[in-house]
Amino acid sequence: MKKFQIIIYLSFLWLPLSAQQDSTVWKTAIELGLRSYFMSTSYTGDFKNDHAWGQMAKVETSTSLPFGFKVNGEYLGFLRILSSDLRALDPRVPNLNRYEVGLFDVNHLDRRLFGKIGKLNLAFEKGKFQAILGRMEINTPFINQQDGRLSPTFVEGLRVGLLPNPNVHIKSNLIWAVSPRSTGNWFALDESMGMYPVGRDEFGNPSSYFGNTNVDFIHVLDIDFTLKDNTNLQLNHTFVENIYSSFLAQWDKSWNIPDSNLKAITGIQASIQHGIGNGGNEEVDLRYKNPEDFNWIVSGRMGLQSRRNLWHLNYTKIQGKGRYLSPREWGRDPFYTFIPRERNEGLGHADAISTYFQHSLAQKPLQVYTFMGLYFLPDAADASRNKYAVPSYAQLNLGMRYNLKEWVEGLNLHLILMGKAALDQQNLKPAWVYNKVNLFHVNTILNYTIPWK
């Protein structure tokens, strides 16, 4: 994909020449951002506990140019202030810590200080047409920024957007490189697959696809329809060349309840995924996905919303042949039952139930919320249906968001407390517990944003 990178560089060189033909004044906006993140994980058993405190600082610029063009850039720097020994292994489980390492560069845990270019792109907007070429953030159902940590996932590619009418929005993303969350560099797509834990292949052996997968590009098509009566329909197709093709349809609607300040909220998702090509490699032991896999997923939501409260109940069912797979380096699950700090990717079937409640205080800029979920998964010993050997579990998250603008404008605090427990405590192997269940996890996040125009 080097030819695409050359196009990007030539585009930036062309800009000063184009500006000479237009008298429009260049306008630059600069934003400084800081994020301080403390995280710790402890277990009910005698497993290795960990903690880490990381700091991120970023400078983001956006320069408006003549003819509807704009140049966007962002540089991020990262510092490990302190941590336990994240490279040390638990005596009983030969796996690295899963949570705290995500604050830093998972490929170079010895780095105390590092940085990377996040965004660097040329954007164009005129009328109902938009285009971005270069490095950018992304937020689609299967490829997205992901939750938390010190920086999001970035992709390199070409995005084209069309707005044929105010109620229809079409986006096409052609992607050829990625900088996953918790990394300090940019990578070809196939190079990035396997930087996070790889789990087991369908035969129960340690997966060997890292460094052996062949994929040149991803194409993501999103179509959003804003329909009448508070209704939204989203259609998505995610095509990963030589690996898989995924389709998702999501319908959301809110209903006014007569003689009440409440609204009912409903939603339903339907998704299918099937393997294509050779699944990443002709060698069965080296491929990422079995090309004969076919999975279907349905997810539903119902709830109530008022001015200060939000509650919903969710259900997801995963079923089919083989395992639903989506590289964790590229994004999180899009399903209604998703709860931060865990995913249901890598499963052949699952039944998940979750609920969420959120309350915003009237007198203070404070929001509290809770997630609760029950996840019934295949036997952790069954590698053909449970890639990461996760036992069925219950999860509880308690969270608080507080806007500290009475102290400093642009300062906010986010606290997350998470507990997970296996539903069946009998015959649990150490590898089924460490990084997975019977743990208590704390996140304290302080964000500070300084706009400068």
Secondary structure, DSSP 8 states (H G I E B T S, - for coil): -HHHHHHHHHHHHHHHHHHTT-----EEEEEEEEEEEEEEEEESSS---EEEEEEEEEEEEEEE-GGGEEEEEEEEEEEEEEES-TT--BTTB-S--SSGGGGS-TT-TT-SEEEEEEEEEEEEEETTEEEEEEEEE-B-SSSB--SSSSS--EEEEEEEEEEEETTEEEEEEEEEEEE-TT-SS-EEHHHHTTSS---B-TTSSB---TTT-----EEEEEEEEEETTTEEEEEEEEEETTTEEEEEEEEEEEEE-TTSS-EEEEEEEEEEEEE-TTTT-SSGGG-SS-TT-EEEEEEEEEEEE-SSEEEEEEEEEEEEES-----TTT----STT--TT---TTBS-EEEEEEEEEEE-SSSSEEEEEEEEEEE-S-TT-TTTBTT----EEEEEEEEEEE-TTTSTTEEEEEEEEEEEES--TT--HHHHTTTSSEEEEEEEEEEEEEE-
